[in-house]
C-alpha cells in the first residue's frame, strides 16, 4: 500500500489557508536558502567523517550496535516493544539477524499509527528513499530491498544526506575529555560546520557510582590534583580547549535546574565527603543539589566570559525502568519525565547573577523542560530575565501537538522571537531533514492560525517564522561567520 490521501501529503499538518501559504511560499524557500541550524544533537561525528555506507535500513533507522558507530532510536524500540512479536530483547539480540529484526518491527509498526514516530519513519522513507509504502508485514521485504539498495548509492552516504537536506551548522554533545579529533577532521567537509558542545555532567553528578573515576580521568588528563580546586582547574582547561575549537555552548542534563548560591568551603566539604570518604549521596539529596549548584555557577561564569550559551535540559528521571538499565545500560528507553521539579527557588540565584540583562556581555540561558507542564514557568522566567529563553519541546515532547501548544503558549505568554528555536536532539542522520520539515510545518501552522484569527498581521507572521526557523539561533549562539564554505 502506498501513502495516499492526506497522510504526509503536500499540506499535511497545515489547516489554514494562511498556514499553507506561509509554509510553501516562505518557509520552504527560506529553508532552502539558509539551511538547517541544529544546536543540540547526539549525532555520531565519527560516522559522518568516515562517511561509510549504512549496512542496512535497520541499522540506519533503528539500532546500530557497532562500537564505533553505536546509536539507537529508542523512540521506535520503546513503542514497538509494547506489542507481541517485538521486544527490547529481540532488538538487541546479536544472534538474531538485522533482517529478522526488521521483519518483526514491520509486523507491529501499524500499531504505532497516530504517534509521531510512525510519521517520522514514513517521512524518512518518502523523502530519503523515495519509498511511499506503509510499513507492515506485507511490505517489509519490499521496503528492506529497496531501502538497502538505495543505501549503497553515493548520495546516501552520511555526508551526502546532510548536504542534501541543507545542513549548515550542526552542534554535537561532547564529554570534556574528548580530544575532538573528528571535529578537526570535519573541517574538510565542504558546506557543513560541526561545532562541539561542552557537556560536563559526568564530573558534577556526585550521586553517580562513576563520579569518582570520572574525576580521576579528567584530573589525570590535565595533570591536576584530585581535589575540588584541581577538578575546577581541569574543567576550565578543557572548557578553553572546546572554546578554541568553536564551541558555542555548554549543555547540562539535570533532574532539577540547580543554581543555588553555595560557598567554596561548603562545596569542598561535599567533595571531600564524596571523593575522600566515599560517602554516597542520593539523586535528590541536599549535597547533590548544593554541589551541582556550585558547579553550575562555575560553568556560567566561564560562559559569560566567552559570551557562550548555557543550555539546561531538566526534568528527566534517568533509568526509571531498572530492568532495562541492568540488562542494557543507559539510553535504551527507560527514562521518564519528572513530575516534581523545583525551578524558581533553585534557579533564582543563578539567574540574578548571570542572566539579569545588566550587561550586554552576558551570555544566554536556554531552558528545556522534559515535562512540558513546566513550560509556563520557563516563559515567566524568560520575561523576568532578559537573557533567559524558553527551549523548543524536545525528547518526548517533540510531537506536533505539544509543539503547537508550546508555540501558541509562547506567543501569548512571551515572544516567538525570543524562543531558543527547534533542536533535533537527533541520534540518527537520516531523520535530521524529517525533523526539521515537521518543525517548519508546525511553525507555519501556528503562525498561520494566528494570522487567520486576526491576532497578528501577515508581515508580523513572516517575521516570527523567520525568527523561529533560524534567526533566533543565529543571534543567541552568535553563529554569524561560522559557515564552513
C-alpha positions as CSV (number, residue, x, y, z in Angstrom):
1,X,0.0,0.0,0.0
2,X,1.3,3.5,-0.9
3,X,0.9,6.6,1.1
4,X,-2.2,8.4,-0.2
5,X,-5.0,10.7,0.8
6,X,-3.7,13.4,3.3
7,X,-1.1,11.2,5.0
8,X,2.2,13.0,4.6
9,X,0.6,14.9,1.6
10,X,1.6,18.3,0.3
11,X,-0.3,20.2,3.1
12,X,-0.1,17.7,6.0
13,X,-0.2,19.4,9.4
14,X,-1.4,22.6,7.8
15,X,-5.0,23.5,8.4
16,X,-5.5,27.1,7.3
17,X,-5.1,28.9,4.0
18,X,-2.6,31.3,5.7
19,X,-0.6,28.4,7.1
20,X,-0.4,26.7,3.7
21,X,0.8,30.0,2.1
22,X,3.4,30.6,4.8
23,X,4.8,27.1,4.5
24,X,5.0,26.8,0.7
25,X,5.8,30.5,-0.1
26,X,8.0,31.5,2.9
27,X,9.2,28.5,4.9
28,X,10.3,26.1,2.1
29,X,12.2,28.8,0.1
30,X,13.8,30.1,3.3
31,X,14.9,26.7,4.5
32,X,16.4,26.1,1.1
33,X,18.2,29.4,1.2
34,X,19.6,29.4,4.8
35,X,19.8,25.6,5.5
36,X,19.5,23.8,8.9
37,X,21.0,25.1,12.1
38,X,20.7,22.4,14.7
39,X,22.1,23.5,18.1
40,X,21.6,20.2,20.0
41,X,22.2,16.7,18.6
42,X,23.7,13.4,19.6
43,X,25.0,12.6,16.1
44,X,28.0,10.3,15.8
45,X,30.6,12.6,14.2
46,X,32.9,9.7,13.5
47,X,30.3,8.1,11.4
48,X,29.8,11.3,9.5
49,X,33.6,11.9,9.0
50,X,34.4,8.4,7.9
51,X,31.4,8.6,5.5
52,X,30.8,4.8,5.0
53,X,27.6,3.4,3.7
54,X,24.9,2.3,6.2
55,X,24.8,-1.5,6.3
56,X,21.0,-1.7,6.0
57,X,17.8,0.1,6.9
58,X,17.6,-1.5,10.4
59,X,20.9,-0.1,11.4
60,X,20.3,3.2,9.7
61,X,16.9,3.8,11.3
62,X,16.6,1.8,14.5
63,X,19.7,0.3,16.2
64,X,23.4,0.4,15.3
65,X,25.4,-1.8,17.7
66,X,28.9,-1.4,16.3
67,X,31.1,0.3,18.9
68,X,32.5,3.0,16.7
69,X,29.0,4.0,15.3
70,X,26.9,2.8,18.2
71,X,23.5,4.6,18.2
72,X,19.9,3.9,19.0
73,X,16.5,5.4,18.2
74,X,14.9,4.4,21.5
75,X,11.7,6.1,20.5
76,X,10.9,3.3,18.0
77,X,12.1,0.4,20.1
78,X,10.3,1.7,23.1
79,X,6.9,1.9,21.4
80,X,7.2,-1.2,19.2
81,X,8.1,-3.3,22.3
82,X,4.5,-2.7,23.6
83,X,3.3,-5.5,21.3
84,X,3.8,-9.2,20.9
85,X,6.3,-10.1,18.2
86,X,8.8,-7.4,19.1
87,X,10.8,-6.6,22.3
88,X,13.8,-4.9,23.6
89,X,15.5,-8.3,23.9
90,X,14.8,-9.2,20.3
91,X,16.1,-5.8,19.1
92,X,19.3,-6.3,21.0
93,X,20.0,-10.0,20.5
94,X,23.2,-10.4,18.4
95,X,22.0,-13.9,17.4
96,X,19.0,-12.5,15.5
97,X,19.7,-11.1,12.1
98,X,19.0,-7.5,11.2
99,X,16.6,-8.7,8.5
100,X,14.6,-10.7,11.1
101,X,14.5,-7.7,13.5
102,X,13.3,-5.5,10.6
103,X,10.5,-8.0,9.8
104,X,9.4,-8.1,13.4
105,X,9.4,-4.3,13.6
106,X,7.3,-4.0,10.5
107,X,4.9,-6.6,11.9
108,X,3.9,-4.3,14.8
109,X,4.5,-0.9,13.1
110,X,0.8,-0.5,12.1
111,X,0.0,-0.3,15.8
112,X,2.2,2.8,16.1
113,X,0.0,4.9,13.7
114,X,-1.1,8.1,15.4
115,X,2.2,8.6,17.1
116,X,4.8,10.9,15.5
117,X,7.3,8.1,15.4
118,X,5.1,6.4,12.8
119,X,5.1,9.7,10.8
120,X,8.8,10.3,11.1
121,X,9.7,6.8,9.8
122,X,7.5,7.1,6.8
123,X,8.7,10.7,6.1
124,X,12.2,9.4,6.1
125,X,11.2,6.6,3.7
126,X,9.4,9.1,1.5
127,X,12.0,11.9,1.4
128,X,15.3,10.0,1.7
129,X,14.4,6.7,-0.2
130,X,11.6,7.6,-2.5
131,X,9.5,4.8,-0.8
132,X,5.8,5.6,-0.3
133,X,4.7,2.2,1.0
134,X,3.3,1.9,4.6
135,X,5.3,-0.5,6.8
136,X,3.6,-3.8,7.5
137,X,4.2,-7.5,7.3
138,X,3.2,-7.4,3.7
139,X,5.6,-4.6,2.7
140,X,8.6,-5.4,4.9
141,X,10.5,-7.4,2.3
142,X,10.0,-4.8,-0.5
143,X,11.0,-1.9,1.7
144,X,14.0,-3.8,3.0
145,X,15.2,-4.5,-0.5
146,X,14.5,-1.0,-1.9
147,X,16.0,0.8,1.1
148,X,19.1,-1.3,1.2
149,X,19.7,-0.8,-2.5
150,X,19.4,2.9,-2.1
151,X,21.8,2.9,0.9
152,X,24.6,1.7,-1.3
153,X,24.4,4.7,-3.6
154,X,26.8,7.6,-3.1
155,X,24.0,10.1,-2.5
156,X,23.0,8.1,0.6
157,X,26.4,8.4,2.4
158,X,26.2,10.3,5.7
159,X,27.8,13.5,4.3
160,X,25.7,13.4,1.2
161,X,22.5,13.0,3.3
162,X,23.3,16.1,5.4
163,X,24.2,18.1,2.3
164,X,21.0,17.0,0.6
165,X,18.9,18.4,3.4
166,X,20.8,21.6,3.6
167,X,22.6,21.1,6.9
168,X,24.8,24.2,7.6
169,X,25.7,24.1,11.3
170,X,25.4,21.0,13.5
171,X,26.2,21.0,17.2
172,X,27.4,17.8,18.8
173,X,27.3,16.9,22.5
174,X,30.8,16.0,23.8
175,X,32.5,14.9,27.0
176,X,35.1,17.4,28.3
177,X,37.8,14.8,28.0
178,X,37.1,14.2,24.3
179,X,40.0,15.2,22.1
180,X,37.6,16.5,19.4
181,X,39.7,14.7,16.8
182,X,36.7,14.2,14.5
183,X,35.8,17.9,14.8
184,X,39.2,18.8,13.4
185,X,38.8,16.4,10.5
186,X,35.2,17.6,9.9
187,X,36.6,21.0,8.8
188,X,37.4,19.3,5.5
189,X,33.7,18.6,4.9
190,X,32.6,21.3,2.5
191,X,29.5,23.3,3.3
192,X,28.8,22.0,6.8
193,X,30.2,23.2,10.1
194,X,30.3,20.9,13.1
195,X,30.7,22.6,16.5
196,X,31.3,20.8,19.8
197,X,29.3,21.4,22.9
198,X,30.8,21.1,26.4
199,X,28.8,18.5,28.5
200,X,30.3,18.2,32.0
201,X,27.6,16.2,33.7
202,X,29.9,13.2,34.5
203,X,32.1,15.4,36.7
204,X,29.3,17.0,38.7
205,X,27.0,14.1,39.4
206,X,28.3,13.1,42.8
207,X,25.3,10.7,43.1
208,X,26.7,8.5,40.3
209,X,28.8,5.5,41.0
210,X,31.2,6.5,38.2
211,X,31.7,10.1,39.5
212,X,35.0,9.4,41.4
213,X,36.5,7.6,38.4
214,X,35.4,10.4,36.1
215,X,37.1,13.0,38.3
216,X,40.3,11.0,38.3
217,X,40.2,10.7,34.5
218,X,39.9,14.4,33.8
219,X,42.4,15.4,36.5
220,X,44.9,12.9,35.2
221,X,44.4,14.2,31.6
222,X,45.1,17.8,32.7
223,X,47.7,16.9,35.3
224,X,45.7,18.4,38.1
225,X,45.3,17.3,41.7
226,X,42.2,15.3,42.5
227,X,40.7,18.0,44.7
228,X,37.8,20.3,44.1
229,X,40.3,23.0,43.1
230,X,42.0,20.5,40.8
231,X,38.7,19.5,39.3
232,X,37.7,23.1,38.7
233,X,41.0,23.8,37.0
234,X,40.7,20.7,34.9
235,X,37.2,21.6,33.7
236,X,38.3,25.2,33.0
237,X,41.3,23.9,30.9
238,X,39.1,21.6,28.9
239,X,36.5,24.3,28.5
240,X,39.1,26.6,27.0
241,X,40.1,23.7,24.7
242,X,36.5,23.4,23.5
243,X,36.1,27.2,23.1
244,X,39.2,27.3,20.9
245,X,37.7,24.7,18.7
246,X,34.5,26.6,18.1
247,X,32.2,25.6,20.9
248,X,29.3,28.0,21.3
249,X,27.6,26.4,24.3
250,X,27.8,24.2,27.4
251,X,25.0,21.7,27.9
252,X,23.7,20.3,31.2
253,X,21.3,17.5,31.8
254,X,19.9,18.0,35.3
255,X,17.0,16.4,37.2
256,X,16.3,19.9,38.6
257,X,17.8,23.2,37.2
258,X,20.2,23.7,40.2
259,X,21.6,27.2,40.7
260,X,21.7,27.9,44.4
261,X,24.5,30.2,45.8
262,X,26.9,27.8,47.5
263,X,30.2,28.8,49.1
264,X,33.5,27.3,48.1
265,X,34.0,26.0,51.6
266,X,30.7,24.1,51.5
267,X,31.5,22.7,48.1
268,X,34.9,21.5,49.3
269,X,33.2,19.7,52.2
270,X,30.9,17.9,49.9
271,X,33.7,17.0,47.5
272,X,35.8,15.6,50.3
273,X,32.9,13.5,51.7
274,X,32.2,12.0,48.3
275,X,35.7,11.6,47.0
276,X,37.9,11.1,50.0
277,X,35.4,9.4,52.4
278,X,33.4,7.5,49.8
279,X,30.1,8.8,51.1
280,X,27.1,8.1,48.8
281,X,24.7,10.8,48.1
282,X,21.2,10.4,46.6
283,X,19.9,11.9,43.4
284,X,17.7,14.4,45.3
285,X,20.0,14.8,48.4
286,X,20.8,18.3,49.7
287,X,24.5,17.6,49.0
288,X,23.9,16.7,45.4
289,X,21.8,19.9,44.9
290,X,24.4,22.1,46.5
291,X,27.4,20.6,44.7
292,X,25.8,20.8,41.3
293,X,24.6,24.3,42.1
294,X,28.2,25.4,42.9
295,X,29.5,23.8,39.7
296,X,26.8,25.5,37.6
297,X,27.9,28.9,38.8
298,X,31.4,28.0,37.7
299,X,30.2,27.0,34.2
300,X,28.0,30.1,33.8
301,X,31.0,32.3,34.8
302,X,33.0,30.6,32.0
303,X,30.2,31.1,29.5
304,X,29.8,34.7,30.5
305,X,33.5,35.3,29.9
306,X,33.2,33.8,26.4
307,X,29.7,35.0,25.6
308,X,28.6,31.4,25.2
309,X,25.2,29.9,25.7
310,X,24.2,27.8,28.7
311,X,21.7,25.0,27.8
312,X,19.9,23.3,30.6
313,X,17.8,20.2,29.8
314,X,16.0,19.3,33.0
315,X,13.3,17.1,34.4
316,X,14.5,13.6,33.1
317,X,14.4,10.8,35.6
318,X,17.0,8.5,34.2
319,X,16.7,4.7,34.1
320,X,13.3,4.5,35.8
321,X,13.0,1.0,34.3
322,X,15.7,-0.7,36.3
323,X,15.4,-3.9,34.3
324,X,16.3,-2.2,31.1
325,X,19.2,-0.4,32.8
326,X,20.6,-3.5,34.4
327,X,20.2,-5.5,31.2
328,X,21.4,-3.0,28.5
329,X,22.5,0.2,30.3
330,X,21.6,3.8,29.7
331,X,19.8,5.4,26.8
332,X,17.7,2.4,25.9
333,X,14.2,3.8,26.5
334,X,13.8,3.5,30.3
335,X,13.8,7.2,31.1
336,X,10.7,9.2,32.1
337,X,9.8,12.8,32.9
338,X,9.8,14.1,36.4
339,X,6.6,15.3,38.0
340,X,8.1,17.2,40.8
341,X,10.8,19.8,40.0
342,X,11.7,22.9,42.0
343,X,12.5,25.5,39.4
344,X,12.3,29.0,40.8
345,X,13.9,28.5,44.2
346,X,16.8,26.6,42.7
347,X,17.4,28.9,39.7
348,X,16.8,32.4,41.1
349,X,20.4,33.0,42.5
350,X,22.0,31.8,39.2
351,X,19.7,33.9,37.0
352,X,20.1,37.0,39.1
353,X,23.9,36.7,38.9
354,X,24.4,35.8,35.3
355,X,21.3,36.4,33.2
356,X,19.7,39.6,34.6
357,X,20.4,41.5,31.4
358,X,22.5,44.2,33.2
359,X,25.4,43.6,30.8
360,X,25.4,43.1,27.1
361,X,28.4,40.8,27.5
362,X,26.2,38.3,29.4
363,X,25.6,35.0,27.6
364,X,22.2,33.5,27.1
365,X,20.5,30.7,29.0
366,X,18.0,28.3,27.3
367,X,15.8,26.1,29.4
368,X,14.4,22.9,28.0
369,X,11.9,21.0,30.3
370,X,11.4,17.3,29.9
371,X,7.9,17.7,31.3
372,X,6.1,20.3,29.2
373,X,3.9,21.3,32.1
374,X,6.9,23.4,33.3
375,X,6.9,25.4,30.1
376,X,4.9,28.2,31.6
377,X,7.4,28.7,34.4
378,X,10.2,28.9,31.8
379,X,8.2,31.5,29.9
380,X,7.7,33.6,33.1
381,X,11.5,33.4,33.8
382,X,12.0,34.5,30.2
383,X,10.0,37.6,30.8
384,X,11.7,38.5,34.1
385,X,15.3,37.8,33.0
386,X,16.3,39.3,29.6
387,X,19.0,36.7,28.9
388,X,16.7,33.7,29.6
389,X,14.9,31.9,26.8
390,X,12.5,29.0,26.6
391,X,13.7,26.0,24.7
392,X,11.7,24.2,22.0
393,X,10.0,21.0,23.1
394,X,12.4,18.1,23.0
395,X,12.6,14.3,23.6
396,X,9.1,13.0,24.3
397,X,7.6,16.5,23.7
398,X,8.6,17.0,20.1
399,X,5.3,15.7,18.8
400,X,3.2,18.0,16.5
401,X,0.6,18.5,19.2
402,X,2.9,19.5,22.0
403,X,5.0,21.8,19.7
404,X,1.8,23.5,18.5
405,X,0.7,24.1,22.1
406,X,4.1,25.4,23.1
407,X,4.2,27.9,20.3
408,X,0.7,29.2,21.0
409,X,1.6,29.4,24.7
410,X,4.8,31.3,23.8
411,X,3.0,33.8,21.6
412,X,0.6,34.7,24.4
413,X,3.0,34.5,27.4
414,X,6.3,35.7,26.0
415,X,7.7,36.2,22.4
416,X,8.0,33.8,19.5
417,X,11.1,35.9,18.6
418,X,12.8,35.0,21.9
419,X,12.4,31.2,21.7
420,X,15.6,29.1,21.6
421,X,14.3,27.6,18.4
422,X,13.9,24.0,17.3
423,X,16.5,21.3,18.0
424,X,16.6,17.8,16.6
425,X,18.2,16.1,19.6
426,X,18.9,13.5,16.9
427,X,20.7,10.3,17.1
428,X,20.4,9.3,13.5
429,X,21.4,11.3,10.4
430,X,18.5,10.0,8.3
431,X,15.9,11.8,10.3
432,X,17.6,15.3,10.5
433,X,15.7,16.5,7.5
434,X,12.4,15.0,8.5
435,X,12.5,16.5,12.0
436,X,13.1,20.0,10.6
437,X,10.3,19.6,8.0
438,X,8.0,18.9,10.9
439,X,9.3,21.9,12.8
440,X,8.8,24.1,9.8
441,X,5.3,22.9,9.1
442,X,4.2,23.3,12.8
443,X,5.7,26.8,12.9
444,X,3.8,27.7,9.7
445,X,0.6,26.0,11.1
446,X,0.7,28.0,14.3
447,X,1.6,31.3,12.8
448,X,-1.0,30.7,10.1
449,X,-3.7,30.2,12.7
450,X,-2.7,33.4,14.4
451,X,-2.9,35.3,11.1
452,X,-6.2,33.6,10.2
453,X,-7.8,34.6,13.5
454,X,-6.6,38.2,13.2
455,X,-4.2,38.0,16.2
456,X,-1.1,39.0,14.1
457,X,-0.5,40.6,10.8
458,X,0.8,38.5,7.9
459,X,4.0,40.5,7.8
460,X,4.4,40.0,11.5
461,X,3.8,36.3,10.9
462,X,6.6,36.2,8.4
463,X,9.0,37.9,10.8
464,X,8.1,35.4,13.6
465,X,8.5,32.5,11.2
466,X,12.0,33.6,10.2
467,X,13.0,34.2,13.8
468,X,11.9,30.7,14.8
469,X,13.4,28.9,11.8
470,X,16.9,30.3,12.1
471,X,17.3,34.0,13.2
472,X,16.9,33.2,16.9
473,X,19.7,30.6,16.8
474,X,22.0,32.8,14.8
475,X,21.6,35.6,17.4
476,X,21.7,33.6,20.6
477,X,24.6,31.4,19.6
478,X,26.5,34.1,17.8
479,X,26.7,31.9,14.7
480,X,27.4,34.6,12.1
481,X,30.6,33.8,10.2
482,X,30.7,30.2,11.3
483,X,29.9,28.6,8.0
484,X,32.4,26.1,6.6
485,X,32.2,27.1,3.0
